[in-house]
Amino acid sequence: MSLSVSKWHFDHISVVSNTRAPALAALARLLGLFDGYRPPFAFSGNWFYQEDSPVLHAIHRPDGEEVELNHIAFRSEMPLRVLLQHIQTLQLPYQLARVPEQAIAQVFIRFSDSLLLELDVPDSREGRAIDTTDLIKE
């Protein structure tokens, strides 16, 4: 499967926020989202769902009031091996993580201070994963 024919679908946006931030609650209400299941990551947060899809991931930062974009995520059925080969061919630095209790590999690529992209693909257990707390905006 080549990258040029692989379909990428929007998966979610991730924000960093205080759990009581009015803007986070307003955003969820505006979009009609409800709080739902979140895998047991090493850091606290909430996943907000639209129907059965967790489209807004909030990472808790106790010392802030703002809601700040952390990353944008897309998903594909592309094999992890193919994605990593393509990223390496493009000479892009990346970090590999895994969703706890789910067969999903997360490949993070930072394009700038304000743009972090997450690419989610089926997890083949190839490569060494990192601790995703390193990717949370301070």
C-alpha positions as CSV (number, residue, x, y, z in Angstrom):
1,M,0.0,0.0,0.0
2,S,1.6,3.3,-1.0
3,L,1.0,6.5,0.9
4,S,-0.3,8.2,-2.2
5,V,-3.4,5.9,-2.3
6,S,-3.9,5.7,1.4
7,K,-6.9,7.5,2.8
8,W,-6.4,9.7,5.8
9,H,-9.4,10.6,7.9
10,F,-9.8,13.3,10.5
11,D,-9.7,11.6,13.9
12,H,-9.6,14.2,16.7
13,I,-8.1,17.4,18.0
14,S,-6.3,17.5,21.3
15,V,-6.3,20.5,23.6
16,V,-4.5,21.2,26.9
17,S,-6.7,22.8,29.5
18,N,-7.6,23.2,33.2
19,T,-10.4,20.7,34.0
20,R,-12.6,23.6,35.1
21,A,-11.8,25.9,32.1
22,P,-15.1,27.5,31.0
23,A,-13.9,27.5,27.4
24,L,-13.5,23.7,27.4
25,A,-17.0,23.2,28.7
26,A,-18.4,25.8,26.3
27,L,-16.6,24.1,23.4
28,A,-18.0,20.7,24.3
29,R,-21.5,22.1,24.7
30,L,-21.3,24.1,21.4
31,L,-20.4,20.9,19.5
32,G,-22.9,18.8,21.4
33,L,-20.1,16.5,22.7
34,F,-20.4,14.3,25.8
35,D,-17.7,13.0,28.1
36,G,-16.8,9.3,27.6
37,Y,-14.3,6.5,27.9
38,R,-10.6,7.4,27.8
39,P,-7.8,4.8,27.8
40,P,-5.5,4.8,30.9
41,F,-2.8,7.1,29.7
42,A,-0.1,8.1,32.2
43,F,-1.5,11.7,32.3
44,S,-5.0,12.9,33.2
45,G,-7.6,14.1,30.7
46,N,-11.0,13.6,29.2
47,W,-12.3,12.4,25.8
48,F,-15.4,14.0,24.4
49,Y,-17.5,12.1,22.0
50,Q,-19.8,12.8,19.0
51,E,-21.9,9.7,18.7
52,D,-19.3,6.9,19.0
53,S,-16.2,8.9,18.0
54,P,-13.9,10.6,20.5
55,V,-13.3,13.8,18.5
56,L,-12.0,16.1,21.2
57,H,-9.2,15.0,23.6
58,A,-8.5,17.2,26.6
59,I,-5.3,16.9,28.5
60,H,-5.5,18.3,32.0
61,R,-3.0,21.0,33.0
62,P,-3.9,22.1,36.6
63,D,-2.1,25.4,36.5
64,G,-3.8,27.0,33.4
65,E,-7.1,28.5,32.6
66,E,-6.7,28.6,28.8
67,V,-7.7,26.0,26.3
68,E,-4.7,25.5,24.0
69,L,-4.4,23.3,20.9
70,N,-2.0,20.4,21.5
71,H,-2.2,18.4,18.2
72,I,-4.4,17.4,15.3
73,A,-4.9,13.7,14.5
74,F,-5.7,11.7,11.4
75,R,-6.1,7.9,11.0
76,S,-5.5,5.4,8.3
77,E,-5.4,1.7,7.8
78,M,-1.9,2.0,6.4
79,P,0.6,-0.5,7.9
80,L,2.8,1.1,10.4
81,R,5.9,-0.2,8.7
82,V,4.9,1.6,5.4
83,L,4.2,4.9,7.2
84,L,7.5,4.8,9.1
85,Q,9.4,4.0,5.8
86,H,7.7,7.0,4.1
87,I,8.4,9.4,7.0
88,Q,12.1,8.3,7.1
89,T,12.3,8.7,3.3
90,L,11.1,12.3,3.8
91,Q,13.7,12.7,6.6
92,L,11.0,13.9,9.1
93,P,11.7,13.5,12.8
94,Y,9.0,11.6,14.5
95,Q,8.1,9.9,17.7
96,L,6.1,6.7,18.1
97,A,3.6,6.0,20.9
98,R,0.9,3.5,21.5
99,V,-2.7,3.8,22.9
100,P,-3.0,1.8,26.1
101,E,-5.3,-1.2,25.8
102,Q,-5.9,-0.5,22.1
103,A,-4.2,-1.8,18.9
104,I,-3.3,1.7,17.7
105,A,0.1,3.1,17.0
106,Q,0.5,6.9,17.2
107,V,3.2,8.6,15.1
108,F,3.8,12.2,16.1
109,I,5.5,14.7,13.8
110,R,6.3,18.2,14.9
111,F,6.3,20.7,12.0
112,S,6.7,23.8,14.1
113,D,6.2,25.0,17.7
114,S,2.5,25.3,17.1
115,L,1.8,22.4,14.7
116,L,2.1,18.8,16.0
117,L,0.5,16.1,13.9
118,E,-0.6,12.7,15.1
119,L,-1.0,9.9,12.6
120,D,-2.9,6.8,13.9
121,V,-2.5,3.5,12.2
122,P,-3.0,-0.2,13.3
123,D,-0.3,-1.2,15.8
124,S,2.0,-3.9,14.5
125,R,4.3,-3.5,17.6
126,E,7.2,-2.4,15.3
127,G,9.6,0.2,16.7
128,R,10.2,1.5,20.2
129,A,7.4,3.6,21.7
130,I,7.9,6.8,23.8
131,D,6.0,8.1,26.8
132,T,3.4,10.5,25.3
133,T,3.7,12.9,28.3
134,D,6.8,14.3,26.4
135,L,4.4,15.6,23.7
136,I,2.1,17.6,26.0
137,K,2.4,21.4,25.7
138,E,3.8,23.0,28.8
